[in-house]
Amino acid sequence: MDEPPPPKKRRWRRRLIALGVVLLLLGGLLWCGWYVYNRGFTRKWREQLAAELRRRGFDFSARRLTLNPFEGLIAENVRIYLLDEQHTQLIYVDRVAVDIDLIAFIRHKPFLNSLDLRGARLTLPIDMAAGPQSARKLKLRRLSAKIAFLPDEVRLTQAEGEFYGLQLSASGSLLHVDSFNPAAGTANEAEAARRREWVRTFIDQLEKIEPEHAPPRLEIRFQGDLAQPGSLRASALLEGEALRRGSCRVERLLARMDYTAGAFHLQQGELSAGHGTLAVQGDFNPDTAEAHFQVQSGVDLLAFAREFYDPRLFADLKLHDFPKLQLDGRALLGPGASSARRGSRGGSSVNNSAAPPLSVRPASNDPAPAVPPPAPLQLTGRLSVGRFAYHDFEFESAETEFSWDRNRWYLRGLRVARPGRGHEAQAVTADVLAEPGACRVRLASTLDPVPFFTLLPAKGQAILSRMEFNEAPRVDLTAAGPSLDDLAGLRVEGKVAFGHTHYRGVGLNSLKMDVAYAGGVLTARHVNLERDEGTATGDVVTYNLARHEMRLDNLRSTLDTAQAGVWLDPDVYHTIQPFRFRRPPTLVMNGNLQFEGGRNSHLVTSVNAPGGMDYVFVKKTLPFQ
C-alpha cells in the first residue's frame, strides 16, 4: 500500500490546480471580453434590449452590442422608432452607451436605466401621420443627450444639438410614452398639407439666417403625461445676437414662449435693429387654428419688407425716420373648429363690434347683406411715419389708424404732410372705408398733388402734367360707390379752390367751384376764375369723360381770349387766335365743345367788345371799332 504524499507536497498540488483553474477562468473571461468587444453579444441579447425598450414605448434596432471596459455596454448603429403604424424613425446614432441593472436583468425585471447618446441624428417627419413617407423631415444634428428610463417615465437630461443653425438645449420628462399616437387628431389632407407647407416655409426662412458670431441658442423645458395630452407643458427661450438675414441685421433677438392647456403663448418677443425695437406678444390655439397677436415696432419696417417681398414694390419709397407701428391682429391659420368660426374668444385684441368711422347703408329696398364668415386675417392698429421721400418728393410725416380683413378695410384719421412754401402748411387728411359692395371716402387737402400723379391712370397723368402749382390747391371732397376700383360707379361731391396756377403755360390767380362726379360726368357749379385782366364765371360746366364733350351753361368771361384760348383744345385756340381784341371783351357762351377729334361741337357765343378788335385775314389786319 502506497504511502500518501507528505503534507507540503499536497499543498503545492492544490495550489497548482487552483492556479490552473484561475488561469482558465481568466483566459475565458479575457476571451469573452475580446469576443464581446470585437464581435459583440449575440442576437438574443439585442432582442432582450429591444423588448425592454418596447415596454418603454419605443422600438430599437442595433447592428451589434459590445462591451467596452471604459464605457460599459455599447450599442452601435442604433435606430430608435416610435411604436406607431408607420414605425416612424426618430433617432439614428453611431454609438449609444447603455446603462442596465444587471441584477434586475438576471431576475427578468425591467433592467434599462438610461441611454447615453453622443453625436446622434434625430429626424422627425413634418407630418407625423405620414411617417417614413414624409419627404421633408425636421432634423437635429450632433445630438448629445442622456435618456433615463424610470417606471412609466422617460426623462431627458443634458440634451444639446444643432437645429438648422440654432444651438438647441432641451430637458424634461414625459409619463406614459407608450400612449403617444402621432396620428391622433390628424386633420384632413388639405389641413395636413397646409401644416407641412408652413413648417417648410419656417425651415427655409430659418436657414437664411446667418450669425456673425455665435449661433442663436434655443432652450426647451417640458413635462407632461402623454396619456393626458392636456397636461403637457413646455417653455422655450430663444436668444441671439448679431444676426443677419440678407440686407437686414439684428443686434439682439429674444423670445420667451410656453405651451400649456393646449395652446401656445408668446410671452415676450423682442428684436433690436438699428436704433429701434420690435416687440411681439401673442397666442395660438391649435384646436381652433386661431391666433392673436400684438405688435409694437420702432424698427425700419421698410428694410424688412424689401427683404421678404419684391423690393420693386418699394423702389420709390425712402424712410429717413423709422416708422412707429401699433398692431393688434387675429388670424385663422387653418379651417379651425366651428367655435372659431362662430366668433373670437373673449381675450381677442380685435374688437369686431366696434363701428368704423364711416358706414354705408344700403337703400331701404335692398335686401340685407349676408354676414360673411370671419376672414383668415384681421388687423387693427396705428401707423405713424416721420420724414420720408416718395419719388424724390420730401414729406414731413404720415399717420393713420387702420383696420383690415380680407373683405373690409378702413383708414381713419389719415394725414400726410410735406414742407410748404414759406409758412404755408401742406397736408391731406382722409377717412376711407371699403367693404364688399360699398366704399366711402372723405378727403380734405392743401397738398401739392404733383407727388401723387404717378398713382393716377395714364390719361389723368397726361392732363395734370400740364399744370404747374405755384400754390397748393384746396380740395374738400366726399365720395361713395360700390368700389374704389369702379371709377364709373363712384359719386363725388365737394369743393375745389386753386391759387396761382399755370395750365399749358398760361396762369390764373384763382379758381373756385363746386364739383360733382357721377356716371362718368364731371360737373362744376358756381365757377369763378380770376386773372389780372378779368374774370370768368359760369353757372354749370360739365365734361363727359367717355365722349370727351364739354357743356357750357351761361359762362361769362372778361378774360383775354388769346390767353384763355390756350386752355382749350388746340383746334379751338387756332379758331379764335385771329380775333385780337384791344381790350378783353365780355363773352357769354352756351353750348357744346367736343374734343379728341369729335365733331359734335355747337357753341353759341355773344360778344361785346366796346374797345373794338383787329381781325387778321389773308395776312392783313382788319380793324373793327
Phi, psi and omega in degrees: 000126182290146177276142178294151180296155180297159182302322182295320180292324179295322180296318179295326180292316179297322179295320179295319178296317179296319179296322178296318179297317180297315179297322179295316178294318180296319177297320178296318179295318179297321179292319178297318178297317178297322183292311183287337177284320184264325184253335178091167176289166182288169181300329181298320179295316180297323179293325177294321177293321177296319179297323178295319178291328177299324177295340180267358178101010180230159169252160191213140171216145180214145179292320176201161181237117185237172179239120178256129184296340181257329184255344182092213182285126185237128173255133184248148181050061188267138171234131179244131185239160168278149176274067177238178183296329182272353181056055187290125179280131179257311191229137166234133181213142181293316184221138177228127173276123185252123178257119182236159173264105187296322180295317178295325178296316180295326181274007179059042176245166177307123190240351184278122179266312184195163171239133180248110184263142176222121178066034183278163173241124178252128177236138181222121179300142177299318176256102184300327181292334180281340176061220183299342181285349180292122185289322183255133182231150170283135186233134176239118185254160177052046182278126172237126184199160173241122180252113180261139181247113176248168179304118179062017183217141172242127185240130179252127179226152173056038181274127178223140179193181181241123183236095177049051178089352176266139172272110189261136173230133184216149174201154179161185181216147179228136176262147174053058179297329181293351179272354185286130177232103184296339181275352182293136179070020181294135179282175177294174187297322179297317179293319178298319178296322179295318179296319178297318180294322179297315180294319178300316179298318179299315180295317180300318180291323180295322181290343180274354180277129182240115176284139177280333181232250180281146178292153176298153186242135179239120179249129182236134174232137184212159173194156179159177181244115182291344173285342177229085186304332180293345181273354183294137176223143179208153175221151182218144177231122179245126180225141177200154179222149176052063180252148181227138174228098185065236181272357182265135178238133180245122179287322184209140178228131179218131178216131175242123183230156172212160177233121179205149179054033176077014182224152177262140181228125172265099184285324182208127174222120183227139178223125179250125180216129184064232178251019182238168182225141175245124180241135183226140170224154180177178177211158181218129179252109181297330182295321179259356183057030185250134180235142173235143181207155176229137183229135170232122188230138170229020181266175178283088182295331181295322178296319178291322179296319178294332180284324186261347180233179180295116183296341179295337178294337185241020185296330185266004184245134179222130181257129173269331178237148179290136179288155176250126184231131169240124189220131170243136184218156175223133183223142169258107185275006177190184179304323176069178180272168181298330180296326178291329182280339180283340179157170182278163180287168182298332183272013183296137177277353180257118181270096183286343181277345181292133181283142176289167183293338179234154176216148178239115181263137177290160177299157185298332180275350181282144176291152178295133182292146177290143180281118181286156176293161180304139180285156180298336183217132176229133183227140168223149180175193181220138180230132175225137182234138175278223183291134177207169181230141176226120183053043178067009173263128183274139178234149180276321185192163173207142179205154178193154163260146186214160172214141184210136161220184188297331186249350191207136177209159174209155170241130181234133179067030176295129179218125177236128183231149176218159182302136179262179177272121183068233180264007183284126178272140178238122181203155173233134176238147184202153166236132183227132174232132176224126177215167183304120176085000182202147173211158180207139183224138167238128186222132173226129187218137166237028187259139174299120186282353185305317181300341184257007180300327183293344178277349183272162172300161185303320182293319177295322176298319182297320181289312185286339179293344178278357185257143174235124185256106171284332173232142179292135177291158176249126185230136176222107188228152166233144181219148177209152180174184181287331184197147175292336179281342182263085182296324181294333182270355180285148172240121187237139175219149178165195180232145178227136178222123177256142171267217179297113185219148175243136174231122186055035176085353181255129186267163172222152180279319180198155176211123179233141179193155168269134184238153175210150178220132177197138175061030180080011181241126177261126184239134176239128180240154179053052181285134178219109181243136183233136170229175181300321186273346183174196184226167171222128179232150180211143177289307182217133172230123180240152178223121178271113185292327182286320184263355181055047186236132178252135178246126180249128177238109175056052176274120181250131185223138168237033182270162172293115186295327180294322180284313182294332180294335178297330181291336184277186177298144179306326179296318179294320180298316180294332180289319184267352183300323180294341181275112184244096182282138181287329170226150182306126180280169171263120182245141171235120187236138175218142177133197185245146169231122180249129184254190179056037176084006180288159184238027183253026180283135175207100186239126177257122186233131173254126185242131175231107183234083181299333181280355180080180181204166173245138180239126182271119181224121181051050176062018176239141181266120180255116180278142174232129184277000000 
